[in-house]
Amino acid sequence: MSKISVIVPVHNAGSKLRRCIRSIRAQSFSDWSLILIDDGSTDGSYERCKSYQAKDGRIQMHSQQRMGSMAARKKGIELAASPYVAFLDSDDWIGEHALRRLYETAVRSGADIVVSEMTRVAGSFGLLRKVSPSPYCQAERVLAEPEIRSELVPAFLHGHPFPVQFHGKLYKRELLREGGSYSSRVRFFGDDLFFNLEMFLKAGSIHLLPERHYYYRIGGATSRYMPHLFEDMVNGYRIQKEVIEAYYRQEDQISHLFGARVMLLNTLMTCVHYLFFSSLSKEERHRTIKRYCNQLEVLDCANDEKAAGSFCPDFIRSILQADCESLYRLGKTNYFKAVPRRLIMKAVASLSF
């Protein structure tokens, strides 16, 4: 049995899968197994996975109908036999010593989760890199349960710059097998955030490692309309409220609810923006915006004076008055402002080996 199971969900990864798998096979730590979950690929990724499985006995593959990346990860967890599990997206890669450093750190401290940071890169060559240091990972330390809830979990409630994704982490397998109740309530947006929120609440200890071994590819896909984004946002807010009420004293709930409400209102702006990636008519966009404004959770946040104070008064007024035309114009303006950046990122992302 290997020490680490690396789970990679694969859906139409194309040639980018090569660098991902190559980075795993080149690890200085060799006691790993790789679980490739082909999630209904139609571009030849299935055949690529089969080819890698034939080349290396440490690689196993499972194929399923398209169910989404979270379902693919859960299947990987079910198949994993190693005591530790790491996740890697099929278009990303890790540095040569990533698994060694994560494993040695986990064994040394006995932590349920090891958290490291990541480097954002553009294009397959990784020449354009963005490093945004998290204030949470500036020094190596191990946090126990009380500190996890007082220092780390609030990052999930306020949107603080903490690495909430699966990237760059190592988990005890048994901890992962207990999770999924939060993430099952969202379809796409925030599934990793809410899965990790649950894991952090269940973890006895978490080891923060101020190192970067994970390379996360940005701009790899064209921005698109996500019809379930708004529902995911609302369900995410409900989860946050449940966590706040269940795990925090009343005097702490006020500040955490403030953070969750600001997050929801920020995401509402994103929802309006993304309507312009759809083929909806102006009238359909207006009706959708009206539905957003009439949502009880949105009104709850917009009516909170402190949370509303973090935004332009016209934005809050437009929500409370269901001024669909004003919000429509705001979304359209933001859409066109972002065009140059989207074109640049698309061009960079098209560069590959």
VEXLUMKE-577567 format. One record per residue (C-alpha): chain; residue in one letter; residue number from 1; x, y, z. Coordinates in pm, 1 decimal. Example, Ala and Ser with C-alpha at 12.3 -4.5 7.8 and 13.67 -1.06 7.14 Angstrom:
BEGIN
   kette   rest    nr         px         py         pz
       A      A     1     1230.0     -450.0      780.0
       A      S     2     1367.0     -106.0      714.0
END
This chain:
BEGIN
   kette   rest    nr         px         py         pz
       A      M     1        0.0        0.0        0.0
       A      S     2      134.9      341.5      -96.2
       A      K     3      173.4      627.7      151.0
       A      I     4      -21.1      883.6      -57.8
       A      S     5     -309.3      850.2     -302.0
       A      V     6     -316.7     1137.6     -551.2
       A      I     7     -663.1     1192.4     -698.8
       A      V     8     -697.7     1366.5    -1036.0
       A      P     9    -1045.7     1429.1    -1183.1
       A      V    10    -1020.3     1438.4    -1563.0
       A      H    11    -1271.2     1592.6    -1801.5
       A      N    12    -1156.0     1687.5    -2151.7
       A      A    13     -812.3     1785.8    -2022.5
       A      G    14     -647.9     1745.6    -2362.1
       A      S    15     -271.6     1778.6    -2383.7
       A      K    16     -256.4     1957.7    -2046.3
       A      L    17     -296.3     1623.0    -1873.0
       A      R    18       55.9     1530.9    -1982.9
       A      R    19      227.9     1789.6    -1763.7
       A      C    20        3.3     1705.9    -1469.1
       A      I    21       87.7     1334.9    -1473.6
       A      R    22      450.5     1394.1    -1561.6
       A      S    23      489.3     1611.9    -1250.2
       A      I    24      356.2     1328.0    -1032.7
       A      R    25      577.3     1062.0    -1189.2
       A      A    26      881.3     1289.5    -1142.3
       A      Q    27      833.3     1324.1     -765.1
       A      S    28     1135.4     1274.9     -540.0
       A      F    29      890.1     1084.5     -315.8
       A      S    30      803.3      765.4     -502.1
       A      D    31      565.0      589.1     -260.7
       A      W    32      245.0      717.0     -418.2
       A      S    33      -48.3      584.7     -617.9
       A      L    34     -233.0      791.9     -875.7
       A      I    35     -608.7      761.1     -920.8
       A      L    36     -734.7      909.5    -1247.8
       A      I    37    -1111.9      961.4    -1254.6
       A      D    38    -1225.5     1014.6    -1612.5
       A      D    39    -1545.0     1215.7    -1578.5
       A      G    40    -1714.7     1156.4    -1911.8
       A      S    41    -1438.0     1293.2    -2136.5
       A      T    42    -1506.8     1312.2    -2510.2
       A      D    43    -1174.6     1452.5    -2635.9
       A      G    44     -944.4     1152.8    -2605.7
       A      S    45     -859.8     1206.5    -2237.8
       A      Y    46    -1001.6      861.7    -2159.3
       A      E    47     -752.5      702.4    -2399.3
       A      R    48     -467.5      909.9    -2254.1
       A      C    49     -555.7      789.4    -1904.4
       A      K    50     -557.9      427.4    -2021.5
       A      S    51     -217.2      479.0    -2180.9
       A      Y    52      -66.4      615.3    -1858.5
       A      Q    53     -218.2      328.5    -1660.9
       A      A    54      -45.3       81.2    -1893.0
       A      K    55      290.5      257.5    -1849.0
       A      D    56      301.7      275.7    -1468.5
       A      G    57      170.1       19.2    -1221.4
       A      R    58      114.9      293.4     -963.0
       A      I    59     -156.6      447.4    -1181.0
       A      Q    60     -514.6      325.4    -1172.6
       A      M    61     -812.7      459.2    -1360.9
       A      H    62    -1186.5      476.7    -1312.3
       A      S    63    -1428.8      594.4    -1580.0
       A      Q    64    -1775.8      733.8    -1517.2
       A      Q    65    -2044.3      937.9    -1688.9
       A      R    66    -2014.4     1314.6    -1652.3
       A      M    67    -2095.8     1389.9    -1288.3
       A      G    68    -1874.7     1688.7    -1210.6
       A      S    69    -1536.3     1732.3    -1044.7
       A      M    70    -1666.3     1702.1     -687.4
       A      A    71    -1832.9     1368.2     -759.5
       A      A    72    -1511.2     1254.9     -928.8
       A      R    73    -1307.3     1347.8     -621.4
       A      K    74    -1549.9     1162.0     -395.2
       A      K    75    -1514.4      853.5     -613.1
       A      G    76    -1138.1      888.1     -583.5
       A      I    77    -1167.0      906.4     -204.8
       A      E    78    -1375.7      589.1     -211.5
       A      L    79    -1107.0      410.8     -416.4
       A      A    80     -808.3      545.2     -221.1
       A      A    81     -625.3      290.3       -5.8
       A      S    82     -339.4      509.9      119.4
       A      P    83     -344.7      671.6      464.4
       A      Y    84     -299.1     1015.9      306.2
       A      V    85     -471.9     1178.0        8.4
       A      A    86     -379.9     1473.6     -213.3
       A      F    87     -577.0     1628.5     -499.1
       A      L    88     -452.0     1767.6     -827.2
       A      D    89     -652.5     1922.3    -1110.1
       A      S    90     -580.0     1775.4    -1452.1
       A      D    91     -448.4     2102.5    -1598.0
       A      D    92     -223.5     2187.3    -1300.1
       A      W    93      108.4     2045.3    -1181.7
       A      I    94      323.6     2014.9     -869.5
       A      G    95      690.6     2072.0     -795.7
       A      E    96      939.8     1787.1     -766.6
       A      H    97      940.5     1772.8     -385.1
       A      A    98      570.0     1846.1     -323.3
       A      L    99      460.8     1504.1     -198.5
       A      R   100      777.1     1453.4        6.9
       A      R   101      738.9     1783.2      191.5
       A      L   102      367.3     1734.5      255.0
       A      Y   103      408.9     1375.0      373.9
       A      E   104      708.9     1442.8      598.6
       A      T   105      525.5     1736.5      752.7
       A      A   106      212.0     1530.2      817.8
       A      V   107      407.0     1245.4      978.7
       A      R   108      615.0     1481.1     1191.0
       A      S   109      318.4     1665.6     1343.9
       A      G   110       43.8     1404.7     1308.6
       A      A   111     -186.9     1673.0     1168.2
       A      D   112     -511.4     1573.4      998.7
       A      I   113     -451.0     1828.3      721.1
       A      V   114     -133.2     1992.6      591.4
       A      V   115     -189.3     2325.1      414.0
       A      S   116       62.5     2482.3      176.6
       A      E   117       21.4     2768.2      -68.6
       A      M   118        9.5     2770.8     -447.5
       A      T   119      146.1     2970.3     -738.3
       A      R   120      -93.8     3087.6    -1007.5
       A      V   121       43.3     3051.6    -1358.8
       A      A   122      -80.4     3146.8    -1705.1
       A      G   123      -21.1     2920.6    -2003.0
       A      S   124      144.9     2580.9    -2019.1
       A      F   125      493.7     2729.2    -1999.5
       A      G   126      414.7     2887.7    -1661.8
       A      L   127      616.9     3196.3    -1752.2
       A      L   128      358.2     3437.1    -1610.1
       A      R   129      323.2     3370.6    -1239.7
       A      K   130      126.6     3537.7     -964.9
       A      V   131      215.5     3490.3     -601.3
       A      S   132      -30.3     3625.6     -344.0
       A      P   133      106.6     3535.8       -0.2
       A      S   134     -158.3     3447.1      254.0
       A      P   135     -115.2     3609.2      596.0
       A      Y   136     -221.7     3275.7      742.8
       A      C   137       79.1     3087.4      602.5
       A      Q   138      365.8     3323.0      678.7
       A      A   139      512.9     3093.4      943.8
       A      E   140      505.1     2719.1      997.2
       A      R   141      277.0     2621.8     1283.5
       A      V   142       30.7     2358.5     1397.5
       A      L   143     -316.3     2465.2     1507.4
       A      A   144     -539.4     2258.8     1735.1
       A      E   145     -918.7     2254.8     1735.0
       A      P   146     -984.7     2578.1     1930.9
       A      E   147     -740.5     2774.7     1712.1
       A      I   148     -880.2     2622.2     1393.6
       A      R   149    -1225.0     2755.5     1477.4
       A      S   150    -1104.4     3093.4     1599.6
       A      E   151     -840.9     3160.9     1330.5
       A      L   152     -895.2     2946.4     1019.3
       A      V   153    -1267.8     2875.5      987.3
       A      P   154    -1351.6     3250.7      985.6
       A      A   155    -1160.0     3273.9      656.8
       A      F   156    -1435.4     3059.3      502.1
       A      L   157    -1699.2     3291.0      648.3
       A      H   158    -1542.7     3624.9      554.1
       A      G   159    -1366.6     3545.2      226.1
       A      H   160    -1024.1     3617.1      373.5
       A      P   161     -711.0     3534.8      164.9
       A      F   162     -669.6     3180.1      290.8
       A      P   163     -617.9     2886.8       47.4
       A      V   164     -962.2     2728.4       84.6
       A      Q   165     -934.3     2506.9     -227.0
       A      F   166     -809.1     2147.9     -246.4
       A      H   167     -482.4     2265.6     -400.8
       A      G   168     -157.7     2213.6     -211.7
       A      K   169     -306.4     2014.9       76.1
       A      L   170     -258.2     1668.0      221.3
       A      Y   171     -542.1     1499.5      410.7
       A      K   172     -576.0     1193.3      627.3
       A      R   173     -795.1      960.8      424.3
       A      E   174    -1022.8      871.8      714.4
       A      L   175    -1105.6     1239.0      768.1
       A      L   176    -1209.8     1277.9      403.4
       A      R   177    -1440.0      978.5      422.2
       A      E   178    -1644.9     1154.7      687.6
       A      G   179    -1718.7     1457.1      467.2
       A      G   180    -1941.1     1579.5      189.5
       A      S   181    -2261.8     1692.8      359.9
       A      Y   182    -2197.6     2062.6      288.9
       A      S   183    -2055.2     2028.4      -62.0
       A      S   184    -2348.1     1808.2     -169.1
       A      R   185    -2572.6     2113.5     -131.5
       A      V   186    -2396.6     2312.4     -404.7
       A      R   187    -2370.1     2206.2     -768.7
       A      F   188    -2050.3     2381.2     -873.0
       A      F   189    -1965.2     2717.6     -720.1
       A      G   190    -1781.2     2676.4     -389.9
       A      D   191    -1790.1     2296.6     -374.9
       A      D   192    -1424.6     2284.9     -267.8
       A      L   193    -1472.9     2571.2      -21.8
       A      F   194    -1762.1     2402.8      155.7
       A      F   195    -1601.7     2059.1      151.7
       A      N   196    -1292.8     2204.9      318.1
       A      L   197    -1503.1     2407.0      561.2
       A      E   198    -1649.2     2078.5      682.8
       A      M   199    -1303.9     1915.8      698.2
       A      F   200    -1159.4     2204.8      898.4
       A      L   201    -1445.0     2183.5     1148.1
       A      K   202    -1380.0     1808.8     1193.7
       A      A   203     -998.9     1822.7     1199.3
       A      G   204     -820.9     1780.2     1531.4
       A      S   205     -512.1     1964.8     1406.9
       A      I   206     -395.6     2147.6     1093.5
       A      H   207      -33.4     2211.7      995.0
       A      L   208       34.4     2534.7      802.6
       A      L   209      340.4     2511.1      577.7
       A      P   210      475.8     2837.0      425.6
       A      E   211      592.2     2670.6      104.2
       A      R   212      469.1     2664.6     -257.4
       A      H   213      468.5     2338.6     -449.1
       A      Y   214      138.4     2358.1     -640.7
       A      Y   215      107.0     2536.6     -976.1
       A      Y   216     -249.3     2639.7    -1050.5
       A      R   217     -326.9     2725.9    -1410.6
       A      I   218     -544.9     3036.3    -1454.5
       A      G   219     -724.8     3135.7    -1770.3
       A      G   220     -747.5     2780.8    -1889.2
       A      A   221    -1114.9     2805.6    -1979.5
       A      T   222    -1329.7     3072.7    -2137.2
       A      S   223    -1560.0     3250.3    -1894.0
       A      R   224    -1911.3     3117.5    -1927.9
       A      Y   225    -2259.1     3158.6    -1792.7
       A      M   226    -2325.2     2928.4    -1497.6
       A      P   227    -2702.3     2888.9    -1453.8
       A      H   228    -2666.0     2740.8    -1103.7
       A      L   229    -2431.1     3009.7     -971.0
       A      F   230    -2700.9     3206.5     -789.7
       A      E   231    -2854.6     2899.4     -625.2
       A      D   232    -2509.1     2784.9     -515.7
       A      M   233    -2443.7     3129.9     -369.7
       A      V   234    -2766.2     3121.3     -167.6
       A      N   235    -2708.4     2765.9      -45.0
       A      G   236    -2352.5     2858.8       49.2
       A      Y   237    -2480.6     3148.7      256.7
       A      R   238    -2723.9     2914.3      432.5
       A      I   239    -2438.7     2677.4      515.8
       A      Q   240    -2233.0     2965.3      653.9
       A      K   241    -2521.1     3075.0      875.9
       A      E   242    -2566.3     2720.0     1005.5
       A      V   243    -2196.3     2696.7     1090.8
       A      I   244    -2198.5     3035.0     1263.2
       A      E   245    -2501.8     2947.0     1474.3
       A      A   246    -2373.6     2597.4     1560.8
       A      Y   247    -2009.1     2669.9     1641.5
       A      Y   248    -1983.0     3027.7     1769.0
       A      R   249    -2095.3     3217.0     2073.9
       A      Q   250    -2357.5     3485.0     2022.2
       A      E   251    -2107.9     3768.4     2067.7
       A      D   252    -1896.3     3626.6     1782.9
       A      Q   253    -2188.4     3553.8     1553.6
       A      I   254    -2241.5     3920.1     1464.0
       A      S   255    -1899.0     3969.1     1306.9
       A      H   256    -1911.3     3635.3     1124.6
       A      L   257    -2259.7     3705.3      986.0
       A      F   258    -2128.0     4038.7      862.5
       A      G   259    -1853.5     3860.6      670.1
       A      A   260    -2095.0     3608.2      518.4
       A      R   261    -2334.1     3883.7      411.8
       A      V   262    -2059.6     4081.8      243.3
       A      M   263    -1952.8     3764.8       60.4
       A      L   264    -2307.3     3707.4      -64.9
       A      L   265    -2349.1     4064.4     -191.2
       A      N   266    -2012.7     4046.8     -366.9
       A      T   267    -2114.8     3721.8     -532.4
       A      L   268    -2447.1     3876.1     -634.8
       A      M   269    -2253.2     4129.5     -843.0
       A      T   270    -2070.3     3836.2    -1002.2
       A      C   271    -2403.0     3666.4    -1082.5
       A      V   272    -2529.2     3978.7    -1261.1
       A      H   273    -2198.0     4012.3    -1446.7
       A      Y   274    -2210.3     3651.9    -1567.1
       A      L   275    -2557.4     3696.8    -1715.5
       A      F   276    -2378.8     3870.1    -2003.2
       A      F   277    -2196.2     3548.6    -2089.9
       A      S   278    -2534.6     3388.8    -2159.4
       A      S   279    -2757.9     3394.6    -2466.8
       A      L   280    -3046.2     3533.3    -2260.4
       A      S   281    -3235.7     3829.0    -2403.4
       A      K   282    -3246.2     4161.3    -2220.2
       A      E   283    -3596.0     4081.9    -2095.3
       A      E   284    -3483.6     3742.4    -1965.3
       A      R   285    -3187.1     3902.7    -1789.6
       A      H   286    -3421.9     4155.7    -1629.4
       A      R   287    -3646.7     3875.6    -1502.6
       A      T   288    -3346.8     3688.9    -1367.1
       A      I   289    -3216.9     3998.4    -1188.3
       A      K   290    -3561.0     4054.7    -1036.3
       A      R   291    -3555.9     3697.4     -905.9
       A      Y   292    -3216.5     3768.0     -750.1
       A      C   293    -3346.8     4081.3     -577.3
       A      N   294    -3654.1     3904.5     -439.3
       A      Q   295    -3451.5     3624.6     -279.0
       A      L   296    -3496.6     3640.4       99.6
       A      E   297    -3125.8     3584.2      170.5
       A      V   298    -3029.9     3871.5      -60.5
       A      L   299    -3277.7     4103.4      108.9
       A      D   300    -3149.3     3990.1      448.6
       A      C   301    -2797.6     4096.4      351.4
       A      A   302    -2893.8     4420.6      177.1
       A      N   303    -3103.6     4526.9      477.8
       A      D   304    -2811.0     4476.3      714.5
       A      E   305    -2679.1     4828.6      763.4
       A      K   306    -2322.7     4726.2      839.1
       A      A   307    -2291.2     4486.1      544.6
       A      A   308    -2463.1     4730.1      308.5
       A      G   309    -2216.2     4997.9      416.7
       A      S   310    -1938.9     4804.8      242.5
       A      F   311    -2096.2     4877.0      -98.0
       A      C   312    -2195.3     5168.6     -315.8
       A      P   313    -2531.4     5304.4     -190.4
       A      D   314    -2674.7     5288.8     -544.4
       A      F   315    -2602.8     4915.5     -561.0
       A      I   316    -2786.8     4849.3     -234.4
       A      R   317    -3074.2     5078.6     -335.5
       A      S   318    -3108.6     4894.0     -666.2
       A      I   319    -3138.1     4561.9     -481.6
       A      L   320    -3394.3     4682.5     -228.4
       A      Q   321    -3604.9     4853.9     -495.5
       A      A   322    -3559.0     4570.3     -745.8
       A      D   323    -3426.6     4827.8     -992.6
       A      C   324    -3343.8     4572.6    -1259.8
       A      E   325    -3234.1     4827.3    -1519.3
       A      S   326    -2969.5     4980.4    -1290.2
       A      L   327    -2828.9     4638.3    -1201.9
       A      Y   328    -2844.4     4539.0    -1570.3
       A      R   329    -2633.5     4842.9    -1664.9
       A      L   330    -2386.9     4766.3    -1384.4
       A      G   331    -2342.6     4408.4    -1504.5
       A      K   332    -2302.6     4519.1    -1865.8
       A      T   333    -2042.3     4780.3    -1771.9
       A      N   334    -1840.1     4527.5    -1571.5
       A      Y   335    -1863.7     4278.0    -1857.2
       A      F   336    -1714.7     4515.6    -2113.3
       A      K   337    -1450.7     4644.4    -1871.8
       A      A   338    -1321.9     4289.0    -1838.2
       A      V   339    -1300.1     4221.4    -2214.6
       A      P   340     -930.3     4318.9    -2258.8
       A      R   341     -819.9     4100.0    -1968.8
       A      R   342    -1024.6     3805.5    -2097.2
       A      L   343     -867.1     3835.2    -2441.5
       A      I   344     -516.8     3846.0    -2295.0
       A      M   345     -578.3     3548.6    -2067.2
       A      K   346     -732.4     3349.7    -2352.0
       A      A   347     -429.6     3417.9    -2571.2
       A      V   348     -184.5     3319.6    -2296.7
       A      A   349     -382.9     3007.0    -2211.3
       A      S   350     -365.8     2894.4    -2574.2
       A      L   351       13.1     2863.9    -2548.7
       A      S   352      102.7     2502.1    -2484.7
       A      F   353      385.4     2258.1    -2533.0
END
